Amino acid sequence: MKISTVQVIGITVLLAVLSACTQGAGTAQSASSSVDAMSSVAASTPGDDKQSTDDDDAPITHIDCEKIFSPADVAGILDGQVTISVYPYRDNACHFESAAGSTFNLYSGNGFTDQLEWKEAAANAKGDYERVPGVGDQAFFGHGDLLSKKGDYYCAIGGTGGHPATAALLHSLGALCNKVYAAR
């Protein structure tokens, strides 16, 4: 089982909070300082100039999924009639769903979460992820996810794990990210 950086940070914060609860107010102040320090590191990530849901108070911004994509764009990824909609829980995200219930999401942006996913894929390029040419400046596919980058903007497509990494699938997924880059 692979643990992501986000999970490690979450576990660290959880342990700090639990430790503070069991050791009293003095330690709680220390744990609070640790959480504040981690939050300030996340908030100061270079290139994070767009609003992001990583800040609980920031409004979620959306790309126009129905204008950028058509059901024909996901032929070969999802079968049958496809519904395209905004994914409401994350900035610049689209949700694709077939009438049979198969789904996947596309996320785009240049926030902390977008960068973190990209950096994990790039770090594992020789292991769990394979390079995908022709998508943005650079792209990787692994664990059913496509992660790409063009300039300082990222595109990730998650939830396609049921499909093998065929050339046709990679081409179709890459075309979706390239449409996002072209629409910017």
C-alpha positions as CSV (number, residue, x, y, z in Angstrom):
1,M,0.0,0.0,0.0
2,K,1.4,3.4,-1.0
3,I,0.9,6.4,1.3
4,S,0.8,9.8,-0.3
5,T,2.3,13.0,1.1
6,V,-1.1,14.4,1.9
7,Q,-1.9,11.3,4.0
8,V,1.4,11.6,5.9
9,I,0.7,15.3,6.7
10,G,-2.8,14.4,7.8
11,I,-1.6,11.6,10.0
12,T,1.1,13.9,11.5
13,V,-1.5,16.6,12.3
14,L,-3.9,14.0,13.8
15,L,-1.1,12.6,16.0
16,A,-0.2,16.1,17.1
17,V,-3.8,16.9,18.0
18,L,-4.3,13.6,19.8
19,S,-1.1,14.1,21.8
20,A,-2.3,17.6,22.8
21,C,-5.6,16.2,24.0
22,T,-3.9,13.6,26.2
23,Q,-1.1,15.8,27.7
24,G,-2.9,19.0,28.6
25,A,-3.1,22.6,27.6
26,G,0.7,23.3,27.4
27,T,1.1,20.6,24.8
28,A,-2.1,21.7,23.0
29,Q,-0.4,25.1,22.4
30,S,2.6,23.4,20.9
31,A,0.4,21.1,18.7
32,S,-1.6,24.2,17.5
33,S,1.7,25.9,16.6
34,S,2.7,22.8,14.6
35,V,-0.6,22.8,12.7
36,D,-0.2,26.6,12.1
37,A,3.3,26.1,10.7
38,M,2.2,23.3,8.3
39,S,-0.7,25.5,7.2
40,S,1.6,28.4,6.4
41,V,3.9,26.2,4.4
42,A,0.9,24.9,2.4
43,A,-0.3,28.5,1.9
44,S,3.0,29.8,0.7
45,T,3.5,27.2,-2.1
46,P,4.9,29.0,-5.2
47,G,2.5,29.3,-8.1
48,D,-0.6,29.0,-5.9
49,D,-2.1,32.2,-7.3
50,K,-5.6,30.9,-7.9
51,Q,-8.3,30.3,-5.3
52,S,-8.3,26.8,-4.1
53,T,-10.5,24.6,-1.9
54,D,-7.4,23.9,0.2
55,D,-8.5,27.1,2.0
56,D,-11.8,26.3,3.6
57,D,-13.0,29.9,3.4
58,A,-12.2,30.3,-0.3
59,P,-15.1,30.0,-2.8
60,I,-14.8,27.2,-5.3
61,T,-14.2,28.3,-8.9
62,H,-15.2,26.2,-11.9
63,I,-14.3,25.7,-15.5
64,D,-17.2,25.4,-17.9
65,C,-17.2,21.6,-18.3
66,E,-20.2,21.4,-20.6
67,K,-18.7,24.0,-23.0
68,I,-15.2,22.5,-23.1
69,F,-16.2,18.8,-23.4
70,S,-18.7,16.8,-25.3
71,P,-19.9,13.2,-24.8
72,A,-17.8,12.3,-27.9
73,D,-14.7,13.3,-26.1
74,V,-15.1,10.4,-23.6
75,A,-16.1,7.8,-26.2
76,G,-13.8,4.8,-25.4
77,I,-13.4,5.8,-21.8
78,L,-17.1,5.6,-20.8
79,D,-19.7,3.6,-22.8
80,G,-23.2,4.7,-23.7
81,Q,-24.9,8.0,-22.9
82,V,-22.6,10.3,-20.9
83,T,-23.4,13.2,-18.6
84,I,-20.8,15.9,-18.1
85,S,-21.1,18.3,-15.1
86,V,-19.1,20.4,-12.8
87,Y,-17.6,18.5,-9.9
88,P,-18.8,20.7,-7.0
89,Y,-16.3,19.8,-4.3
90,R,-13.1,21.0,-5.9
91,D,-11.9,24.0,-8.0
92,N,-11.9,23.6,-11.8
93,A,-13.1,20.0,-11.8
94,C,-15.5,18.1,-14.1
95,H,-17.4,14.9,-13.4
96,F,-18.2,12.4,-16.2
97,E,-20.8,9.7,-15.7
98,S,-22.2,7.1,-18.0
99,A,-25.9,5.9,-17.9
100,A,-24.5,2.6,-16.5
101,G,-23.0,4.4,-13.5
102,S,-19.3,4.4,-14.5
103,T,-17.6,7.7,-13.6
104,F,-14.3,9.6,-13.5
105,N,-13.3,13.1,-12.6
106,L,-11.0,15.7,-14.2
107,Y,-9.3,18.2,-11.9
108,S,-7.3,21.2,-13.1
109,G,-5.6,24.1,-11.5
110,N,-2.3,25.4,-10.0
111,G,-3.1,25.1,-6.3
112,F,-1.3,23.2,-3.6
113,T,-3.3,19.9,-4.2
114,D,-2.7,20.0,-7.9
115,Q,1.0,20.5,-7.5
116,L,1.3,17.8,-4.8
117,E,-0.4,15.1,-7.0
118,W,1.9,16.1,-9.9
119,K,5.1,16.0,-7.8
120,E,4.2,12.5,-6.5
121,A,3.7,11.2,-10.1
122,A,6.9,12.9,-11.3
123,A,8.9,11.4,-8.4
124,N,7.6,7.9,-9.2
125,A,8.0,8.2,-13.0
126,K,10.3,5.2,-13.2
127,G,8.2,3.1,-10.9
128,D,4.5,3.3,-10.7
129,Y,3.9,5.8,-13.4
130,E,4.7,5.7,-17.1
131,R,5.3,8.8,-19.3
132,V,2.6,9.8,-21.7
133,P,3.8,11.9,-24.7
134,G,1.8,14.6,-26.3
135,V,-0.1,15.8,-23.2
136,G,0.8,19.3,-22.0
137,D,4.5,19.7,-21.4
138,Q,4.8,16.4,-19.6
139,A,2.4,13.7,-18.4
140,F,2.3,10.4,-16.5
141,F,-0.2,7.6,-16.1
142,G,-0.4,5.2,-13.2
143,H,-2.9,3.6,-10.8
144,G,-5.6,4.5,-13.3
145,D,-4.8,8.2,-13.1
146,L,-3.4,10.6,-15.7
147,L,-1.4,13.5,-14.3
148,S,-0.1,16.3,-16.6
149,K,1.4,19.7,-16.4
150,K,1.6,22.6,-18.9
151,G,3.6,25.6,-17.6
152,D,2.4,26.1,-14.1
153,Y,-1.1,24.6,-14.7
154,Y,-2.0,21.0,-13.9
155,C,-4.6,18.5,-15.1
156,A,-5.4,15.2,-13.4
157,I,-7.9,12.6,-14.4
158,G,-8.8,10.1,-11.6
159,G,-11.0,7.1,-11.3
160,T,-10.2,5.3,-14.6
161,G,-8.5,2.4,-12.7
162,G,-10.7,-0.2,-14.3
163,H,-9.2,0.3,-17.8
164,P,-5.8,-1.0,-18.9
165,A,-3.3,1.6,-20.0
166,T,-3.8,1.1,-23.8
167,A,-2.6,3.6,-26.3
168,A,-6.2,4.5,-27.2
169,L,-7.1,5.2,-23.5
170,L,-4.0,7.3,-23.0
171,H,-4.7,9.3,-26.2
172,S,-8.4,9.9,-25.1
173,L,-7.4,11.0,-21.5
174,G,-4.6,13.2,-22.8
175,A,-7.0,14.9,-25.3
176,L,-9.2,15.9,-22.3
177,C,-6.3,17.6,-20.5
178,N,-5.1,19.2,-23.7
179,K,-8.6,20.7,-24.2
180,V,-8.4,22.2,-20.7
181,Y,-5.0,23.7,-21.5
182,A,-6.4,25.1,-24.8
183,A,-9.4,26.6,-23.0
184,R,-7.2,28.6,-20.6
